[in-house]
Amino acid sequence: MDMYFNIQTALKKVKLGIWVVLLGLNNLGAQIYFPPINGSEWDTLSPDRLGYCEDRIDSLYRFLENQNSKAFILLKDGKVVLESYFNGFSQDSFWYWASAGKTLTASVIGILQGQGKLKLNDPTSKFLGNSWTSLSKNREDSIHIWHQLTMTSGLDDHPTKSDCTDPSCLVYKAPVGNRWAYHNAPYTLLDRVIEAAAKKTLNQVVLSELTQKTGLKVAYFKIGDNNVAISTPRNFARFGLLLLAQGKWNTQTIIPSTYFNEMVETSQTLNLSYGYLTWLNGKKSFMAPQSQIKFPGSIMSEGPSDLFMALGRDGQQIHVVPSQNIVWIRMGDAPNTQVPLVSFDLGNDIWKMINKLNCTNVSVKQSHGQFQDIVFPNPVYRGHSINIETGLLIDYLGRTFHISQGLIPANLRPGFYYLQNQGRTKKLIVLE
């Protein structure tokens, strides 16, 4: 996305106001702690209570710093267990959410549906008017809000101008609902749907429905063709806590429960690992941005099966695990291990280290079955040999690379690849 070439300059110009919130302090929930709406207080839980080893925490922090991270927070039952900042960042620093803001947008859509201001089966043209695309009227009217939430609009996701929302850029690619493609433009236009339905600006809706009810201080800014959510790390984590509580803040329902359940479950049959602008773990297969390949297995093989995520470019991540009452967030620059735009491999590496934090863990979780016995060495350095004579490597963008005479191509980018050999597909880690 071209806008990120100038993101640092844009961030320097951003000044978020501190909104005045008139609601009082929250009470403790029965199982989940909620920080006060006003103020900066947030209860903590000692890592010792979870059996975390100090040296393993230090190893996690070193890894995060080496991967260009700026902030990491881990919550258990809503309380802060781990919190660290890197590379001159601080608790009060602002950073962008990138595509992790998609889940925030999806949440706002659910709020407005609960208020009767829109329906998911409403044609998008009801709010954007006619000719918001270059499609015929019948095809245009067949695109509903639901299709924008599920990335199944059928619009061409590779226009001449990246992320362009002009009608000339929105052209036909496939029948609506028949093709999953990670496409920013239809998503971005949901912001105009929100504004038309609520008769308020997007930031006014966020202020009234989220800031004043949960203390979540976040604002969208126009950068290029995109609206980008920006906040401090603790506000990033606060949104994760709202998701952990299934859209509730204390006893108040913010996101209607029926909608929330739909948001964090498979929304269509094309990409099983995608809900409403939200990534899902533990599914049989997944697709990745800019790819039409279906990869077998979970997105995060080291993560819990009930994990769901808000993921964005350069490794902006919110991970939510209902079964463990855990939320963790990472903000920062692009990691060294980045392969896809949403950094699946970075999240998986962080989970691998989180799984080792408990001092009583004797062995590391084995997620790859007998893979190490079938393909070795794994990881393997690019330009080096493995025990497979020939095979096909596929990256997260669907690009293919051939293995010949057992040699890994020397020009591969480091990261996760899928190795296809003799009808089998296995994950291979390539190092620099």
N, C-alpha and C positions, 0 to 999 in steps of 0.2 A: 504494500500500500504506500503510494507516493507520499502521503501526508506525514509518514513517520521519518522521512528524511529531514524534516524541519521541526520535529516534535520538541527538541530541546529548546529551540528559539521560542516556540509557541508557549511552552511551559513558563518561561521567564516572564511572559507578558500576562500570565493568568494570575489574578488576585481574587481569591475566594473570600466573600464576605462571611462574617460570623453571624448566622441567623439567630434572631431572638426567638426562643421557644418558650411558650407560656405554660406548658404542662409541667406538673410536679415530678418528683422523683419516682422511679419505678420501685415496686416491691420485688422481693425475690420470688421466682417461680418455684413450683413444687420440685422440679427436677433440674431445670436450667436456670442459671443465674443470668439476669439482664442488667447491664450497667445503667446508671442513671441517664435519663434523657438530657439533663443539663449537666455541665461540668465535665471534667476529664477523669473522674475516678473510675476505676475498673478493678474489681477484686481479682486476686491472684491465687494460684494453687501451686504449691512447691513441687518441682519436678520429683523430689524424693517421694512424694505421696503416690506417684505413678511408677516408682521404681526405676526412674531414669538415672543413668550413670553420667557423672559430670564430664568424664573424658569423651563419652560418646556424643554428648551435647556439643562439646567443643569441636569434635570432628564434623558434625552436621554444620555448625556455623562456619568452619573453614571451607567446607565444600560450597556452601551458599555464597560466601565471599568470592571464592575462586570462579564462580559462575556468574559474576557481575550482578549479584543481588543487591538490593538496597534495603529491603525490609522483609522480615519473617516473623510471623506470629502464629502460635499454636494455642488453641482454646480447648479446654476440657470442661464439659458441663457449663460452658459459657465463661469460665474463668481463665485468665491468662496464665499459661504454664511456661511457655517460651516466648521471648520477644527480643529481637536483636536487630540492629541497624548497621549498615555497612557503607563504606565509601563516601563518608561525609553526610549521609542521610540521617534524619532524626524523626522522632515521633510526630513532629509538627510539619514535616515536609510534605509537599503535594506531589502526586504522581498520577499518571494516566492508567485507566483500566484496560484500554484497547478493547478487544472483543469480549473480555470478561463483562463489559457493560451490556452485552446482549441479554444476559440473564436478568439484569436490572430492568431493561426495557420490557422483557417478557413479563416480569412481575407487575409492572405498571399496567400493561394490557389486561392482566387478570384483575387488578383492582377496578379498572374502569368497567370491565364486563360485570363484575359483582355489583356495580352501581347502576347497571342497566344502560350505560352510555354507548356500548357497542356489543356486538356478538362476534364470535370467532368465525361464523359462517357468513358474516357480512361481506359483500364485495368491497374490495379496496376502493373502487371508484365511487362508492357511496361517500367517502370522506375526502378523496383526492380529486374527484370530478372526472369527467371523460378525458381521454387522450393523455393520461399520465404515463402511458407507454406508447410504443410504436405499433402495437398489436391492433388487429381488428377489434371492433367493439365487443363482439361475442367472446373472443379469446381474452380480452382485457377484463371483461365482467366476470369471467370464470375464475380469476385470481381473487381469493378471499384472504382475510387476515390470517386465517389458519395456515395458509400456504406460506405466508411470509414468516410465521413463527417456526415452521418446520423445514424451511429451506427447500420447498418443493414448488416454487412459482413457475418453473419451466422457462424462465427468462435466461438468456445467454449470460453465463457468469464470466465470460472473457471478452468484455467489450473493448473497444479501442482505447478508451480512457478508463483507467482503473477506478472503481467505486463510483463512477458517474451515475447520477440519478436523473439526468435529463431524459425526456421521452425518447430522444434519438438514440440513447445508449441502451434502452430497455427494449430488446428485440426478442423475437420468438426463438426458442431452442428445442423445446419438447412440450408435449401435452401437459397441462397443469396436473400436479400430483404424481407424475410418472417418472420424475428424475430428481434425485437429491443432489444439490450442489451448494457449496458454501459460498454464498453470494452476498456481499455487503450492501449493495444498492437497495434491494427489496427490504432488507432489515432496516436500513437507515430511514426509509420512507415510512416505517411504522411510527417514527417520531411525529411526522405530519398527521398521521392517523390519530395519534394520541391527542395532539393539539386541537384537531377538528372536533373530535368526540367530546373532549373536556371543555372546549372553548377557553382554554388557558394555554400559556406557553408550556413547553416540556418542563422547564425548571420550576415553574409555578406548581405544576402537578406534583413533582417530586417533593417540593417544600411542604405542601399541604397534606399529602398522603403518606410521606415517609419521614421527612425531617421532624415535623411537629408531633408525630406519633411514636417514633422510635429513636430520635436523636441522630439519625443517619444524615450526615452533612456531606452531600455530593452534588456536583453540578455538571451539566453538559456544556461543552464549548464546541463551536463550529471550527473545525480545522480541515481545510480542503473541502472535500465532498462529504466528510463524515462529522457526526456529532460524537464527541469523545467525553466520557465521564472521567472526572478528576476528583480526587479526595486524598486525605491522609491515610496511612496504613491502618490505623485503628478503625476508621470508618469503613474501609474495605472489609475488615474483620467483622464489623458490626453488621454489615449486610450478610455475611456468611452466617452469623448467629441467627438472624431473622430466617434464613433458609433452614438452619438446623431445627428451629422451633416450628417448622412447617408453616411459615407465613404468619406466625403469631408473635406478639410482643407482650410478655406477661400473659394476661388473659384476653387481650384485645386482638381480634382477628384483623390482620392487615391485608393479606392475600387470601381470598376465599379458598377454603380447604379443598373443594372439588377441583378447582382450577389448579391449585398447587400440586395436587397429586398427579394431574395430567402433565404438568410442566416437567416433572422429574421422572417420568416414565417414557418408554419408547412411544414416539408420536406417530410413526409411520413404519412401513415394512421395508423401506429402502436402506436406511441407516439405523440399525437397531440401537445404536449407541447415542441417539440424539432425541431429546425431548422437545420442549419449547425453548429454543435458543440456549439449551443447556446440554452439556455432555454427560453421558451416563457410563458407568463402569459395569463390569460383570456380565456383559452381553456376549453372544456367540460370535459376533463380528462387529467391525466398525469401518467407517469411511473417514477420510481426512480431507482438510481443505485442499482445493485445487486438484482433486483426484477423483476418479470414478472407480477406483479399485476397492473391492471389499476385502479387508484384511481379517483373518480369523483371530478369535480370542478377544480378550478385554483390552481396552485402551491402556490401562495401567495394570500390568500383570502383578505388580507388587502391592497394589492397593486393594482395599476391601471390596467385595462384590457389590455392596450397596452404596458405594461412593458415587456422588454426582458432583459436577464441577462447572464453574464459570472460568473459561480459559481465554486468554488473549495473547496477541502478538508479543514477542520479546519476553515471554514467560510470566505474564501477569496471571495469577492463578488463585482461585478460591476452591478449596476442597472441603466437602461436607460428608461426614460419615454418621448417619443416624444411629446405627447399631452401637457405636462407640461414643456418641455425644462429642465428637471431635470435629473441629474446624481448624484448618490452617490456611494461611495466605502467604504468597510470595509476590513481591514487587521488585522490579529492577530492569536493567538493560538486557539485551539479548544474551542468553547463556552461551557458553562455548560449545555445548553439546547440542545446540538447537538444530533440528531437522525440519519439522513442520512449523507452520506459522504459530501454532498454539503450543508448541514445545511439549509434546506428549512425553518425550524421553526425559526431559528435565523433571517433570512431575513424578515419573516412575523412579528416577534416581533418588529423589527426596523421600519417597515412600520406602525405598530400600533402606535408607538410613534411619528413618523413623521406626521401622520395624526392629532395628537393632538397639534402640535407645534403652530398653528395659534391661537392667543388669542380670535378670534371671533368664534371659533368652540365651540358650546355649548354641542354637543353630539358627542360621538365617532361613527365612521362608523360601522354599523352593517352588518357583512358579512355572518353571519351564519343563517339568516332567523329566524325561530321559534325554532332553535336548543335548546336554553336555556330553552324553555318552555317544550320541549319533554324529554330531558335528563338533570338531575340535581343531585347533584351539578356538575358544569362544569366551571372551572377546579375541579378535584377531586384528593385527595392525594392517593398514592398507598397504598393498604391495607385497604382502607376505602370503604364505601358503596355508591352506586348510586341507583336510583329508577328503574333500569332495572334489573329484576330477573336473566335473562340469556342472553348471547350475546357472540359475538366473536370480539376480538380486533385484528387489523392488524397494524403492524408498517410499516415504509417506506421500510424495507427490505423484506416485504412479510411474516414475521414471524407471527404466530397466537397465541393468548392467550385467554383462556376461562374465562368468568365471570360466577361464580356459586353463587347462593343465594345472588346476588347483590354485591358481593365483588370484588374489583379490586385486581388482584394478587399483592402481596407484593414485588415481585422480578422484577417488570417492571422498565425499565429505564424511567426517566422523559422525557416528550416530547409529540408530537402529535401522536395520534392513530386514526384509523378509526373503529368505532363501528358498527357492523352489527347486526340488531335485527328486526325480523318480516318483512324482505324484504327491510328494510330501511338502508341506510348507512349514518352515521353522524360522524363528527370530535369530538374527545374527547381529552382534555388536561389533562395529568396526571402529578402531582407534586410530588416531593420527600417528 
